[in-house]
Amino acid sequence: EGSAGADFSRVAVTTGQTSTISLADVDLWSYAPQRLIILGNGERCILATELDPEGMMGSTEAGHFDANGKCIAWSVACFAESFQSPANRSGVFDSFGHSVTAYFFDQRAAVFLAGSEDTPGCVDGVGTHARFGDLRLPTVNNKFLFVRMDGAETWQWRLARLNLKTLQVQSVHVTGLDHSDLLNYCASDDYMFALKACPASKDEVYKLLLMRASLDESDPSPGLVEAVSSVDLRATVQAVSFRLSDGTVLQVDRRILVARSEYFRRMLSSGLREEHTNEIDLCADSDADEASLSVLLRFVLSDAWEGPDKDAELAFRVRCLADRYQLPKLVDLAEAYLHRLLIPTTVLSFLDRVLGSSGPLEQACWELLNARGAEIISGHEADLDTIISQNPKLAKRLILWGAGSSWPQQKKLRTT
């Protein structure tokens, strides 16, 4: 209903029974609810349109409310951009211009996921390394976001898939369906469904074909396949031990470790102590603990991030280890998780860790500062003395940024 305080109806898919959902406990002021998302914990996200005294509709806003109707967040980005913005169990997603953003329910904040606000292109990659053309509205399941691009040239027509866990963007090759014939599409966790426009006879007004394609991904990445295929299965199994400062020892098959990592292959054939003892002493490495090294070793075995994905300190430690041991894909994965955790309350602490890296995470920090700088600096006013004393380089860059200077490494990034 198009009035403030309107109720919604819920339909049980299995039985078809309907029930009423009341929003009487939610104060929407002069806004009329248009769309409702109910989370498993009872929290509600509501898209609403402002009504003037004469009942005319004005601006659209979105709010996040707890189970008792208390407002958690208002003017929620992404959700308010479109009545059709897709959602899954983790958040609401939107694509605008050349970038993809999300509002994650657990973080209660908008997050920049992939692409660039200013620079178009056609490049696969992780997070801000990826480039998009003019984006249409995406569709999403619980693992991937799919989004289409348009352009003046046929080569600019592209369907891309964004992994919501790793932020890896890959172009999707579609067979049997031309871009210009794709009217609409959606995705479940197992299949993609598409509506195709078909040539109609003179007696038919319109003809549609519903198509389905499997999203099954049983094959591991080519890099892992290539490495495992090179392992000599006749060689004696030897474990390489990693000794940590707290006495913990983690072990991994030496054959797989040297097949997957050039760094460890050189170390374990150098003639030094590690080659003869099959033990690597990390007791003096502050970034190496059981949690961070476990993520690294499981990546060696699986080519994927296996571990907590909402722990910023862990992600920074993994990022340092991956950079040190020359595992660039794991560096990208760590930065992808950090990118998801990048919000106004974390941006300065993140920038403190990545200043001068010239990477996509540093670029994302400066882009967030450019967009919401006054709010961020005001919110961190009590921390500024600590920032100045502990990281004078960051303090200098913030002063230059405040004076209107752009950040210096942007030109070094791959933008295509």
Secondary structure, 3 states (H helix, E strand, C coil): CCCCCCCEEEECCCCCCEEEECCCCCCCCCEEEEEEEECCCCCEEEEEEEECCCCCEEEEEEEEECCCCCEEEECCCCHHHCCCCCECCCEEEEEECCEEEEEECCCCEEEEEEECCCCCCCECEEHHHCECCEECCCEECCCEEEEEEECCCHHHCEEEEEECCCCEEEEECCCCCCHHHEEEEEECCCEEEEEEECCCCCCCCCCEEEEEEECCCCCCCHHHHHHHHCCCCCCCCCEEEEECCCCCEEEEEHHHHHHHCHHHHHHCCCCCHHHHHCEEECCCCCCCCHHHHHHHHHHHHHCCCCCCCCCHHHHHHHHHHHHHCCCHHHHHHHHHHHHHCCCCCCHHHHHHHHCCCCCHHHHHHHHHHHHHHHHHHHHCHHHHHHHHHHCHHHHHHHHHHHCCCCCCCHHHCCCC
